Amino acid sequence: MRRELNALLLEERPKIVEIVSWAAGNGDRSENGDYIYGKRRLHEIDRRIRFLRKRLENAVIVDPSRQEKRDVVYFGAIIDYIDEEDRTHRVRIVGSDEARIDQGEISLISPLAQTLLRRRAGDEVVLKSAKGETTLEITSVSYDDDLPRDDT
């Protein structure tokens, strides 16, 4: 989120302000596409900046390595599980702003995370989704930093 906020503040917003200033100097603003689009984009950027600042202001950093019950699935856990087709999956439970499914990071509020929470290795759980019910077997729970992270 910090990276996105910095990119908006230091790169994208100044470029759009420059475009809007240039377009405003070209005369009739009511028919100037660059001006109209630029103003609209500035509002979108400002709205996103406010959102990111508020989220960062209220963010609570949770250190999974401090988890005391390391055999139970909580926030920050890395879970390996097997689905009904004997396919192995690995996921990490993260905050909703951090979720990146393509990297195996799922939101704490996702149905899968909610199903896995407070479970242990060896437990079988039933995931209820729009596709129906699926049985999953948890094979391991850890809090090691096995999945790559980009926290810059």
C-alpha positions in Angstrom: 0.0 0.0 0.0 2.9 2.4 0.8 4.4 1.6 -2.6 1.1 2.4 -4.4 0.6 5.6 -2.3 4.1 6.8 -3.2 3.6 6.1 -6.9 0.4 8.0 -6.9 1.8 11.0 -4.9 5.2 11.2 -6.6 4.6 10.0 -10.1 1.1 9.7 -11.4 -0.6 12.8 -9.8 2.1 15.2 -10.8 1.9 14.0 -14.4 -1.9 14.4 -14.5 -1.7 17.9 -12.9 0.8 18.9 -15.6 -1.6 17.6 -18.3 -4.6 19.4 -16.8 -2.6 22.7 -16.5 -1.5 22.4 -20.1 -5.1 21.6 -21.3 -6.6 24.4 -19.2 -4.3 26.8 -21.1 -5.7 25.7 -24.4 -8.9 27.6 -24.1 -12.5 26.2 -23.9 -12.4 23.6 -21.1 -15.9 22.3 -21.8 -14.9 20.6 -25.0 -11.3 19.8 -24.1 -10.9 16.0 -23.7 -7.5 16.2 -22.0 -8.9 18.7 -19.4 -12.1 16.7 -18.8 -10.3 13.3 -18.5 -7.4 14.8 -16.5 -9.8 16.4 -13.9 -11.7 13.1 -13.6 -8.5 11.1 -13.2 -7.3 13.6 -10.6 -10.5 13.0 -8.6 -9.9 9.2 -8.8 -6.3 9.6 -7.7 -7.2 11.8 -4.8 -9.9 9.4 -3.7 -7.4 6.5 -3.8 -4.8 8.5 -1.9 -7.3 9.3 0.9 -8.3 5.6 1.1 -4.7 4.4 1.2 -3.7 7.0 3.9 -6.6 6.0 6.0 -5.8 2.3 5.7 -2.2 2.8 6.5 -3.0 5.1 9.4 -5.2 2.4 11.0 -3.1 -0.6 9.9 -1.9 -3.0 12.6 1.2 -5.0 11.9 0.9 -8.6 13.0 4.1 -10.7 13.3 3.2 -14.3 12.6 6.5 -15.4 14.1 5.2 -14.4 17.5 2.3 -16.8 17.2 2.3 -19.0 20.4 0.0 -21.8 19.2 2.1 -22.7 16.1 0.1 -25.8 15.3 -3.2 -24.0 14.9 -4.2 -21.9 11.9 -4.4 -18.2 12.7 -3.6 -15.0 10.8 -0.3 -15.3 9.0 -0.2 -19.1 8.9 1.0 -21.0 6.0 -1.2 -24.0 5.3 -0.7 -27.0 3.1 -3.8 -29.0 2.2 -5.0 -31.6 -0.2 -8.3 -31.3 -2.0 -10.6 -34.1 -3.1 -8.6 -34.7 -6.4 -5.4 -35.2 -4.3 -3.9 -32.0 -5.5 -1.7 -30.2 -3.0 -2.1 -26.5 -2.3 -0.2 -24.0 -0.2 -1.8 -20.7 1.1 -0.9 -18.0 3.5 -3.6 -16.1 5.4 -3.1 -12.4 5.1 -5.1 -9.2 5.4 -7.6 -8.3 2.8 -5.4 -5.5 1.4 -2.5 -7.9 1.0 -4.2 -10.8 -0.6 -2.6 -12.0 -3.9 -4.1 -15.3 -4.9 -1.6 -15.8 -7.7 1.1 -15.9 -5.0 -0.9 -18.1 -2.6 -1.9 -15.3 -0.3 -5.6 -15.4 0.6 -7.6 -12.8 2.5 -8.6 -13.5 6.2 -12.2 -12.9 5.2 -12.2 -15.4 2.3 -14.4 -18.5 2.6 -11.3 -20.7 2.4 -9.5 -18.8 5.2 -12.6 -18.9 7.4 -12.9 -22.6 6.9 -9.2 -23.2 7.8 -9.0 -20.9 10.9 -8.6 -22.6 14.3 -7.8 -26.0 12.6 -4.7 -28.2 12.9 -2.7 -30.5 10.6 -4.6 -33.7 10.1 -8.0 -32.0 10.3 -10.5 -32.5 7.5 -12.6 -29.5 6.8 -15.6 -28.9 4.5 -15.3 -25.8 2.3 -18.7 -24.4 1.3 -18.6 -22.3 -1.8 -20.8 -21.4 -4.8 -19.6 -24.6 -6.5 -20.8 -26.7 -3.6 -19.0 -28.5 -0.8 -15.4 -29.7 -1.0 -13.5 -31.7 1.6 -10.0 -30.6 2.3 -7.3 -32.3 4.5 -4.8 -30.0 6.2 -1.4 -31.6 5.9 0.7 -28.9 7.7 0.5 -25.6 9.5 3.5 -23.3 9.9 4.5 -19.7 10.5 7.8 -19.9 8.7 8.5 -17.4 6.0 8.4 -20.0 3.2 6.4 -18.0 0.7 8.1 -15.1 -1.0 7.1 -11.7 0.3 7.6 -8.2 -1.1 7.1 -5.8 1.9 8.9 -2.8 0.4 
